[in-house]
């Protein structure tokens, strides 16, 4: 019984990490940009880094499995079953998510130390630089390369997808790793003055980022609608001109066929007249030949 409780207590951080990672990923997917579906803000990256810092590397399998589940629900399911290679490539994205979290925790533990109160500006900057910009760069680059191998992104959208993936992970770590540590490491500080000065600005930053993103997305959608409407009018006018030209061609062809039929009818009449004329001439020739034979007979 005691052994079962230890197993449950040991697996509880893995379950909590996987559950929070999945929920945060589902909430962030509306902010994702196709075709790579890299999120402009990826809270799961911040949750994963905080979980590895707080609970250790034992939570990495939960991160891998949950990332695979999110990929399976986001991308075309046929890509997972088209070939074993495709499945292993998607598995690489899950491993990259674990790599991002492990590398960030490793750099922070090695160069800064954890747990350590982040009270100075240099300490906070180093924490975000190591755990955010540095740790997320290799994983974002490798994941985007995997998507290109799967033909989800092409060469033209590669760097845009990479930058979106990288910055989305960075923003997720900047906002959600401190929140995660505040909630799970020192929950008693959540409502005191120091805790309020941590999570209220972070939530305000998150809200502002989401609003700016939706505003930019709305402006882009409006621009695309205007472009589509303008193209629809242009292509509609071109189609009408084409149809008008085809109509004129059809009328000309109809007139030509009618004229050809008339010519054919006239030619048929001429042929019949010629046949009748030839028959008349033949009859006259036969009559003349008969008359000559008759005159010869009388002369003898």
C-alpha positions as CSV (number, residue, x, y, z in Angstrom):
1,X,0.0,0.0,0.0
2,X,2.8,2.4,0.9
3,X,4.6,1.4,-2.3
4,X,1.5,2.2,-4.3
5,X,1.2,5.6,-2.7
6,X,4.8,6.4,-3.5
7,X,4.2,5.4,-7.1
8,X,1.1,7.6,-7.3
9,X,3.0,10.5,-5.6
10,X,5.8,10.1,-8.1
11,X,3.6,10.0,-11.1
12,X,1.4,12.9,-10.0
13,X,3.8,15.6,-11.3
14,X,4.0,13.8,-14.6
15,X,0.2,13.7,-14.9
16,X,-0.2,17.3,-13.8
17,X,2.4,18.5,-16.3
18,X,0.8,16.5,-19.1
19,X,-2.7,17.8,-18.3
20,X,-1.6,21.5,-17.9
21,X,0.5,21.2,-21.1
22,X,-2.5,19.8,-23.1
23,X,-5.0,22.4,-21.8
24,X,-2.6,25.3,-22.5
25,X,-1.9,23.9,-25.9
26,X,-5.6,23.6,-26.8
27,X,-6.3,27.1,-25.6
28,X,-3.4,28.5,-27.6
29,X,-4.3,26.7,-30.9
30,X,-6.7,29.5,-32.0
31,X,-3.6,31.8,-32.0
32,X,-1.7,29.3,-34.2
33,X,-0.8,30.3,-37.8
34,X,-1.2,27.7,-40.5
35,X,0.3,25.8,-42.2
36,X,2.9,25.1,-39.5
37,X,0.4,26.0,-36.8
38,X,3.1,27.6,-34.8
39,X,1.5,29.5,-32.0
40,X,2.2,33.3,-31.6
41,X,2.0,32.5,-27.9
42,X,2.7,29.0,-26.7
43,X,2.0,28.7,-23.0
44,X,2.8,25.0,-22.9
45,X,6.5,25.9,-23.4
46,X,6.5,28.0,-20.2
47,X,4.6,25.3,-18.3
48,X,7.0,22.6,-19.4
49,X,10.1,24.5,-18.4
50,X,8.6,25.3,-15.0
51,X,7.7,21.7,-14.4
52,X,11.2,20.5,-15.3
53,X,12.7,23.1,-13.0
54,X,10.4,22.3,-10.1
55,X,9.9,18.5,-10.5
56,X,12.9,17.3,-12.5
57,X,13.4,15.3,-15.7
58,X,10.8,12.7,-14.7
59,X,8.1,14.9,-16.3
60,X,9.7,14.8,-19.7
61,X,7.8,11.7,-20.9
62,X,4.5,13.5,-20.2
63,X,5.6,16.4,-22.3
64,X,6.6,14.2,-25.2
65,X,3.3,12.2,-25.2
66,X,1.1,15.3,-24.8
67,X,2.9,17.1,-27.6
68,X,2.4,14.1,-29.9
69,X,-1.3,14.1,-29.0
70,X,-1.6,17.8,-29.9
71,X,0.2,17.2,-33.2
72,X,-2.1,14.4,-34.0
73,X,-5.2,16.6,-33.4
74,X,-3.7,19.6,-35.3
75,X,-2.2,18.2,-38.5
76,X,-3.6,15.8,-41.1
77,X,-4.1,12.3,-39.5
78,X,-3.0,10.6,-42.7
79,X,0.5,12.0,-42.2
80,X,0.9,9.8,-39.1
81,X,-0.1,6.6,-40.9
82,X,1.3,7.3,-44.4
83,X,4.7,5.8,-43.5
84,X,6.7,4.8,-40.5
85,X,9.1,7.6,-41.3
86,X,6.3,10.2,-41.0
87,X,5.4,8.9,-37.6
88,X,9.0,9.1,-36.4
89,X,9.3,12.6,-37.8
90,X,6.3,13.7,-35.7
91,X,7.8,11.9,-32.8
92,X,10.8,14.2,-33.3
93,X,8.6,17.2,-32.6
94,X,7.6,15.7,-29.3
95,X,11.2,15.0,-28.5
96,X,12.1,18.6,-29.4
97,X,9.5,19.9,-26.9
98,X,11.2,17.8,-24.2
99,X,14.6,19.0,-25.5
100,X,13.5,22.6,-25.2
101,X,12.4,22.2,-21.6
102,X,15.4,20.1,-20.6
103,X,17.9,22.5,-22.2
104,X,16.3,25.5,-20.5
105,X,16.3,23.8,-17.1
106,X,19.9,22.7,-17.6
107,X,21.2,26.1,-18.6
108,X,19.3,27.8,-15.7
109,X,20.5,25.3,-13.1
110,X,24.1,25.4,-14.4
111,X,24.6,29.1,-14.9
112,X,22.1,30.7,-12.5
113,X,21.0,28.1,-10.0
114,X,17.6,27.0,-9.0
115,X,15.7,27.5,-6.8
116,X,17.0,31.0,-6.4
117,X,15.0,34.2,-5.8
118,X,14.8,36.3,-8.9
119,X,15.0,39.7,-7.3
120,X,17.5,41.5,-9.5
121,X,17.1,42.7,-13.1
122,X,20.3,40.9,-14.3
123,X,19.1,37.6,-12.7
124,X,15.6,37.9,-14.3
125,X,17.2,38.8,-17.7
126,X,19.6,35.9,-17.5
127,X,16.7,33.5,-16.5
128,X,14.6,34.6,-19.5
129,X,17.6,34.7,-21.9
130,X,18.7,31.2,-21.0
131,X,15.4,29.5,-20.6
132,X,13.7,31.5,-23.4
133,X,15.8,32.7,-26.3
134,X,18.6,30.2,-26.1
135,X,16.8,27.0,-25.1
136,X,14.0,27.4,-27.6
137,X,16.1,28.2,-30.6
138,X,17.4,24.6,-31.5
139,X,14.0,23.0,-30.9
140,X,12.1,25.6,-33.0
141,X,14.6,25.2,-35.8
142,X,14.5,21.3,-35.8
143,X,10.7,21.2,-35.5
144,X,10.3,23.6,-38.5
145,X,12.8,21.4,-40.5
146,X,10.7,18.4,-39.6
147,X,7.5,20.1,-40.9
148,X,9.3,20.9,-44.1
149,X,10.3,17.2,-44.5
150,X,6.6,16.4,-44.1
151,X,5.7,19.0,-46.8
152,X,3.6,20.9,-44.3
153,X,5.7,24.1,-44.9
154,X,7.7,24.9,-48.0
155,X,10.9,26.8,-48.5
156,X,9.1,30.1,-48.9
157,X,7.3,29.9,-45.5
158,X,10.2,28.1,-43.6
159,X,11.7,31.1,-41.9
160,X,8.4,32.7,-41.1
161,X,7.2,29.5,-39.5
162,X,10.5,29.2,-37.6
163,X,10.4,32.7,-36.3
164,X,6.7,32.3,-35.2
165,X,7.5,29.0,-33.5
166,X,10.6,30.4,-31.7
167,X,9.0,33.7,-30.6
168,X,5.8,31.9,-29.5
169,X,7.9,29.6,-27.3
170,X,9.8,32.5,-25.9
171,X,6.7,34.5,-25.0
172,X,5.2,31.4,-23.5
173,X,8.2,31.0,-21.2
174,X,8.5,34.7,-20.3
175,X,4.9,34.8,-19.2
176,X,4.0,31.3,-17.9
177,X,7.2,29.9,-16.4
178,X,7.1,32.6,-13.6
179,X,3.4,32.1,-13.1
180,X,3.8,28.3,-12.9
181,X,6.6,28.6,-10.3
182,X,4.7,31.1,-8.3
183,X,1.6,28.9,-8.2
184,X,3.3,25.5,-7.6
185,X,6.5,26.5,-5.8
186,X,5.3,29.2,-3.4
187,X,1.5,29.2,-3.5
188,X,1.4,31.2,-0.3
189,X,3.0,34.2,-2.0
190,X,0.3,34.3,-4.7
191,X,-1.9,36.9,-3.0
192,X,0.7,38.9,-1.0
193,X,2.1,42.1,-2.4
194,X,5.2,40.6,-3.9
195,X,3.2,37.9,-5.6
196,X,0.7,40.4,-7.0
197,X,3.5,42.4,-8.5
198,X,4.7,39.3,-10.3
199,X,1.5,37.7,-11.7
200,X,-0.6,40.8,-12.4
201,X,1.9,42.3,-14.8
202,X,2.4,38.9,-16.5
203,X,-1.3,38.5,-16.9
204,X,-1.6,42.0,-18.2
205,X,1.2,41.3,-20.7
206,X,-0.6,38.1,-21.8
207,X,-3.9,39.9,-22.3
208,X,-2.3,42.7,-24.2
209,X,-0.4,40.2,-26.4
210,X,-3.6,38.3,-27.2
211,X,-5.5,41.5,-28.0
212,X,-2.7,42.8,-30.2
213,X,-2.6,39.5,-32.0
214,X,-6.4,39.3,-32.6
215,X,-6.4,42.9,-33.7
216,X,-3.5,42.2,-36.2
217,X,-5.3,39.0,-37.3
218,X,-8.6,40.9,-37.8
219,X,-6.8,43.6,-39.9
220,X,-5.1,40.9,-41.9
221,X,-8.4,39.1,-42.5
222,X,-10.0,42.4,-43.6
223,X,-7.1,43.0,-46.0
224,X,-7.4,39.5,-47.4
225,X,-11.2,39.9,-47.8
226,X,-10.6,43.2,-49.8
227,X,-8.0,41.5,-51.9
228,X,-10.3,38.5,-52.6
229,X,-13.2,40.9,-53.4
230,X,-11.1,42.9,-55.8
231,X,-9.8,39.7,-57.4
232,X,-13.3,38.4,-57.7
233,X,-14.5,41.6,-59.5
234,X,-11.5,41.5,-61.8
235,X,-11.9,37.8,-62.6
236,X,-15.6,38.2,-63.0
237,X,-15.2,41.0,-65.5
238,X,-12.6,39.0,-67.4
239,X,-14.9,36.0,-67.4
240,X,-17.8,38.1,-68.8
241,X,-15.5,39.4,-71.5
242,X,-14.5,35.9,-72.3
243,X,-18.1,34.7,-72.4
244,X,-19.0,37.7,-74.7
245,X,-16.1,36.8,-77.0
246,X,-17.3,33.2,-77.0
247,X,-20.8,34.3,-77.8
248,X,-19.6,36.4,-80.7
249,X,-17.5,33.5,-82.0
250,X,-20.6,31.2,-81.7
251,X,-22.7,33.6,-83.6
252,X,-20.1,33.9,-86.3
253,X,-19.8,30.1,-86.5
254,X,-23.6,29.8,-86.7
255,X,-23.7,32.3,-89.6
256,X,-20.9,30.4,-91.3
257,X,-22.7,27.1,-91.0
258,X,-25.9,28.6,-92.3
259,X,-24.0,30.1,-95.2
260,X,-22.3,26.8,-95.8
261,X,-25.6,25.0,-95.8
262,X,-27.1,27.5,-98.2
263,X,-24.1,27.0,-100.5
264,X,-24.5,23.3,-100.2
265,X,-28.2,23.5,-101.1
266,X,-27.3,25.7,-104.2
267,X,-24.6,23.3,-105.2
268,X,-27.0,20.4,-105.0
269,X,-29.5,22.2,-107.1
270,X,-26.8,23.0,-109.7
271,X,-25.8,19.3,-109.7
272,X,-29.3,18.2,-110.3
273,X,-29.7,20.7,-113.1
274,X,-26.5,19.5,-114.7
275,X,-27.6,15.9,-114.5
276,X,-30.9,16.7,-116.1
277,X,-29.1,18.7,-118.8
278,X,-26.7,15.9,-119.5
279,X,-29.6,13.4,-119.6
280,X,-31.4,15.7,-122.2
281,X,-28.3,16.1,-124.2
282,X,-27.8,12.3,-124.2
283,X,-31.4,11.8,-125.4
284,X,-30.9,14.3,-128.2
285,X,-27.7,12.6,-129.3
286,X,-29.5,9.3,-129.3
287,X,-32.3,10.8,-131.4
288,X,-29.9,12.3,-133.9
289,X,-28.0,9.0,-134.2
290,X,-31.3,7.2,-134.9
291,X,-32.2,9.7,-137.6
292,X,-28.9,9.3,-139.4
293,X,-29.3,5.6,-139.5
294,X,-32.8,5.9,-141.0
295,X,-31.6,8.3,-143.7
296,X,-28.8,6.0,-144.7
297,X,-31.2,3.1,-145.0
298,X,-33.4,5.0,-147.5
299,X,-30.5,6.2,-149.5
300,X,-29.6,2.6,-150.2
